[in-house]
Amino acid sequence: MRYKLPFELLVGLRYTRAKRRNHFISFISMISMLGIALGVAALIVVLSVMNGFQKELRTRILGVASHIQILGENGDLANWQTVAQQASQHPQVKAAAPFVQAQGLLSYDQTVRGTVVRGIVPTDEEKVADFSQHMKVGKLENLKPGEFGIILGADLARALRAFEGDKVTLIAPQGTNTPVGLAPRLKQFTVVGVFEVGMFEYDNGLALIDMQDAQRLYQMGDKVSGVRLKLDDLFAAPRVSRELYQYVQADAYASDWTRSHANFFRAVAIEKNMMFLILLLIVAVAAFNIVSTLVMAVTDKQADIAILRTLGAEPKSIMQIFIIQGALIGSIGLGLGVAGGVLLALNIDVVVPFLEHVLGFQFLAKDVYYITDLPSELQWGDVWVITLVSFVLTLVATLYPSWRASRTNPAEALRYE
């Protein structure tokens, strides 16, 4: 037994494929398809870039920062070994590393730059951060206690015009009482390495020294600023930071990366949502172009509609014919947009450098933006949401002209035929 397609579907498909007496209707249909394709492609690419920014920002921040920091209540933490051991008992904690963090001034060749000085234990720091992957000159292991070596961010080293082997002067803001008054504490450090994370905040404002050298310079004794923790799941950081109070018995508090860098990620999330709504308007405008296409098509097919009505077609069948026609126009545009958007999102790392080369300028200047390359991460969940919302808009746009077609009076339509 052969299955017969509903005549509404057959007529709707025929109207879409058939050459029109009025070429302007065909032109408007093509514009509607291209508009939907452009809007959908733009939505997919922009959301993929926003996802890429979010991932890249998180990766770069957490490559230098930590998932959780346990900090002393008064700015310093005594018995840090015990605190690190207690925190490591939490099943989510993979590694712990002590650190000393303070402000300082670096001076070299009559150039002075402010910086954040972080004292670390290189072997422990390797477990909680990814500095080794970002070293341009030297190694993290070059920091040895008592040798007063320093590793500079790439932009900081460039600003000071300091290279490996040069001796820079680190000035601590805390003064030392002398018979002649308060004098700043100075110490010469030898540049033993340069790192480049790719974020201007760190490359231009962070210097690493050995933790014992930092304790000596800032007169902290055996105390540290805190302990940095790395977790199995970075997204569990807020929960783990609350649970750590059950493990750590000290005058300290825990701060996770979602608090210390909340503004970055909140801004990206808000921007992503706003870009989705704004670009969805492009799809909406293109989808509602289908209204004008179908209104003209209904006017053009008045006689055909009247004949179908006289042959027994019900109003709902006439309505379905034009809904199918409009949905098919929208689906073609939607398919083209999804295909184009996915291809572009997956190849953004090739397309953007080509455009920068052709146009002769960089889209993301390093001294302005945290990230200098345009990242992209295609998430199929976003693609499905865009496809569903765009298709619903297309269907909504077909309702009014289809309803008008169903209200056609056969006698009036055939009067002048």
C-alpha positions, 0 to 999 in steps of 0.5 A: 500500500503506497503512502500518499502525502497530504495535498497541503504539503504537495501544494506548498512544496510546489508553490515554493519550487514553481517559477513566479509570474511576479519576479519581485516575490522571488526576489523578496523570498531570496532576501528573506532566506539570505537574511535568516542565513546571515543572522543565524550565522552571526549568532553562532559565530558571536556566541562561539567567540564569547564562549572562547573568550570565557574559556581563554580568560579562565585558562589564563587567569587560573594559569597564574592565579589559583583555584582557592587561596587560604589567606591570613586574617592579618595579611600573614599566615603562621604555621602554613605547613599545618594549614597546607596539610589540613587543606590537602585532606579535602578530597577535591584538593590536588596540591597546595603551595605557600606564597608571599605577595606584596607590592614593590618598585623595580628600578633598572637603568633609570627606569622605575616600574611598580609591580606585584612581587610574589614569593614562591617555592618553585617545586610547589608552584609547579603543582598549582600553576602553569608558569612553566608552560609560559616561560620565554626565557629561563626556567622556574627552577632558576629561583633558588633561596639566597641567590636573589633571582627574579623572573619578570613578566614579558611586558614588565621586562620590556618596559625596564629594558632588562634582559636575562643576567641583568641586575634590577633593584627591588624597593620594598614600600615598608621602610627601615628605621635608621638613626637618620630616619625611615629608609626604604629597603632595597635589594638587587635581584638578578633576572633569571627568567621571563614569562608571558601568559598573554594577559597584560595584567600579569605580563606587565605587573607581576614578578616572581622571586623565591619565597625565602628571599621574599620573607627576608626582604619583607621581614616576615620571618617564617610567615607567608601571605597564604596557601594556594590550592589546586582542585580536581574540578575548578567549578567546585571551588565555591563549594570547596572553599566553604567546606575547607573551614571544617578542615583548616583550624587557623585564623584564616579565610578561603577565597576562590577564583570566582570571587577574586575574578568575578567581574571578568566572568560576570561581564562576559556572561552578561555580554554573551546574553545581550549579544544573543538578544541583539543578534536575534533581532537580525533573525527576527527582521529576516524572519518577518520578511517572510510576512511580506513574501507570503502576503504578496504570494497570497495576492498572486495566488488568489485564483488558485486559492479560490479554485482549491476552495471550490474543489472542497479544500477547507480554510485550515488546509489553505492555511497549512499550504502557506505555512509550509511554504513560509517554513520551507523558505525559513528552513532553507535560510536556517540550514545555510546559516547553521552550516556557514556559522559552524564552519566559520566558528570552527575556522575563526583562527584562520579567518581572523589572521587573514582579515588582519593581514588584508586590512593591515591592523590587529583587531585586539591590541595587546595594550588594550585587551586581556586576550590578543587572539580571537578565540572560538569554542563551538558549543552545540547546545548554543547551536540547537537553541539558535536553530530552535528559536529561529525556526519558531520565529519563522513559523510565527511569521507565517501565521498572519499571511496564511490566515489571510489566505484561508479567509479568501472568498472564492466568489470574490477571487474569481469575479474578474478571472 
